[in-house]
Amino acid sequence: DSSGDFSDGSSFQCYPRNCSSESTIANGMTNLTGGQFSVNQTINYTCHDGYHDVVSGRVSIVKCGVNGEPSRLTPSCVDIDECASRSHTCPEQASCSNTIGSYN
């Protein structure tokens, strides 16, 4: 019945489903604290300056679905090649050299 008791006197207890997800990521940070990632909860992953997630950019939001599965894989923060993307601030006559997380 709805009280959690069976007619034979035994009982049951329901537990929320949890999604598995990384609480830390290389070259980024997350707002997940306490280690539990439960149904309908979201985690914000933010890549550090000079890095981005190839799927969603600098900020990625992952939601735990009712089936206990995250809405996407844990983001991966990779280096932005500021020289190739022309997002650097080097003068035109200077050469740009990409470095991990930045440029020279």
Secondary structure, 3 states (H helix, E strand, C coil): CCCCECCCCCECCCCCCECCCCCCCCCEEECCCCCCCECCCEEEEEECCCEEECCCECEEEEEECCCCCECCCCCCEEECCHHHHCCCCCCCCCCCCEECCEEC
